[in-house]
Amino acid sequence: MVSSYSSRKHAILTVFHAIELFFKEHLFQINPVLIYKNIDSGITDDSSTIGIREILARFENIGVKLPDERITVITKIQKIRNRIEHYRYDHNEKTNWLSPRA
């Protein structure tokens, strides 16, 4: 049986990854080069793609408007995701990460 800690941790990672991929796909539909970090160099199979911060900046630069509440929620999920990936994640922490007001 999978622990609730593990389930919640994996759910957060999956949700964040899905958001990032949906946003990259939106940029790709506008212009495929927009998903790459360095759009001024030649694009190869090894070219790095952008992360959520760059995605949000590109959206703003090309006029794709996201509501501030959604950006707040995405930023909260990203912070939790980063703690899971790079630091220690406290699964007992009481956060309402889906609410922009929390």
C-alpha positions in Angstrom: 0.0 0.0 0.0 1.3 3.4 -1.0 1.6 5.9 1.9 -0.3 9.2 1.8 3.1 10.9 2.0 4.2 9.2 -1.2 0.9 9.7 -3.0 0.7 13.4 -2.2 4.3 13.9 -3.1 3.9 12.2 -6.5 0.6 14.0 -7.1 2.2 17.4 -6.7 5.1 16.5 -9.0 2.7 15.2 -11.6 0.4 18.2 -11.5 3.3 20.6 -11.8 4.8 18.7 -14.7 1.4 18.6 -16.5 1.0 22.4 -16.1 4.4 22.9 -17.5 3.8 20.6 -20.5 0.4 22.1 -21.3 2.0 25.6 -21.3 4.9 24.5 -23.5 2.4 23.0 -25.9 0.5 26.3 -26.0 3.8 28.1 -26.8 4.7 25.4 -29.4 1.4 25.9 -31.2 2.1 29.7 -31.4 5.7 29.1 -32.7 7.8 26.0 -32.0 10.9 27.9 -31.2 9.2 29.6 -28.2 9.8 26.5 -26.0 13.6 26.7 -26.2 15.8 28.7 -23.8 18.1 30.2 -26.4 15.9 31.0 -29.4 18.8 32.8 -31.1 21.0 29.7 -31.6 20.3 26.8 -33.8 17.8 24.4 -32.3 19.0 20.8 -32.0 17.8 17.6 -30.3 20.0 18.6 -27.3 18.6 22.2 -27.0 17.3 23.0 -23.5 13.7 24.0 -23.1 12.3 26.6 -20.8 10.9 26.2 -17.3 7.8 27.6 -15.7 9.3 31.0 -15.0 10.4 31.5 -18.6 7.1 30.2 -19.8 5.2 32.8 -17.7 7.6 35.5 -19.0 7.1 34.4 -22.6 3.3 34.4 -22.1 3.5 38.0 -20.9 5.8 39.1 -23.7 3.6 37.7 -26.4 0.3 38.9 -24.8 -1.0 35.6 -23.4 -2.7 36.7 -20.2 -3.2 34.4 -17.3 -5.3 35.6 -14.3 -3.1 36.6 -11.4 -4.9 34.0 -9.2 -3.7 31.2 -11.5 -0.1 32.5 -11.5 -0.2 32.6 -7.7 -1.4 29.0 -7.5 1.2 27.9 -10.1 3.9 29.6 -8.1 2.8 27.9 -4.9 2.8 24.5 -6.6 6.3 25.2 -8.0 7.7 26.1 -4.6 6.3 22.9 -3.1 7.6 20.9 -6.1 11.1 22.5 -5.7 11.1 21.5 -2.0 10.2 17.9 -3.0 12.9 17.7 -5.7 15.7 19.7 -4.1 15.2 19.9 -0.3 13.1 18.3 2.3 9.3 18.1 1.9 7.2 18.1 5.0 4.0 16.3 4.1 2.4 17.4 7.4 2.6 21.0 6.4 -0.8 22.6 6.3 -1.0 24.5 3.1 -3.9 25.2 0.8 -1.8 25.3 -2.3 -4.8 25.4 -4.7 -6.1 28.7 -3.2 -4.5 31.9 -4.4 -5.5 33.5 -1.1 -3.8 31.1 1.3 
